[in-house]
């Protein structure tokens, strides 16, 4: 189950990053920045979940 959640988070982060680039080219810098922040939060969550625990 957790593998599926991590995969979905990674895919969503990649899609958000691509969407932010597209929106930035359209001229909406504020929305692009918010999308990048959301993607970074998702990537940070994945990184926290993948850190090995003793």
C-alpha positions as CSV (number, residue, x, y, z in Angstrom):
1,X,0.0,0.0,0.0
2,X,2.7,2.5,0.9
3,X,4.5,1.8,-2.4
4,X,1.4,2.8,-4.3
5,X,1.1,6.0,-2.3
6,X,4.7,6.9,-2.8
7,X,4.4,6.2,-6.6
8,X,1.3,8.4,-6.8
9,X,3.0,11.2,-4.9
10,X,6.0,11.1,-7.2
11,X,3.9,11.1,-10.4
12,X,1.8,13.9,-9.1
13,X,4.9,15.9,-8.2
14,X,6.3,15.4,-11.7
15,X,2.9,16.4,-13.3
16,X,2.7,19.5,-11.1
17,X,6.2,20.5,-12.1
18,X,5.4,20.2,-15.7
19,X,2.2,22.0,-15.3
20,X,4.0,24.8,-13.5
21,X,6.4,25.2,-16.4
22,X,3.4,25.3,-18.8
23,X,1.5,27.9,-16.7
24,X,4.7,30.0,-16.3
25,X,5.0,30.2,-20.1
26,X,1.4,31.3,-20.2
27,X,2.3,34.2,-18.0
28,X,0.7,33.3,-14.7
29,X,3.7,33.4,-12.4
30,X,1.8,33.2,-9.1
31,X,-0.1,30.0,-10.0
32,X,3.2,28.5,-11.3
33,X,4.9,29.3,-8.1
34,X,2.1,27.7,-6.0
35,X,2.3,24.6,-8.2
36,X,6.0,24.3,-7.7
37,X,5.6,24.7,-3.9
38,X,3.0,21.9,-3.9
39,X,5.3,19.7,-5.9
40,X,8.2,20.4,-3.5
41,X,6.0,19.5,-0.6
42,X,5.1,16.2,-2.2
43,X,8.8,15.4,-3.0
44,X,9.7,16.3,0.6
45,X,7.0,13.9,1.9
46,X,8.4,11.1,-0.2
47,X,11.9,11.8,1.0
48,X,10.8,11.7,4.7
49,X,9.0,8.4,4.1
50,X,12.0,6.8,2.4
51,X,14.6,7.7,5.1
52,X,15.6,4.5,6.8
53,X,14.7,4.1,10.5
54,X,16.8,2.2,13.0
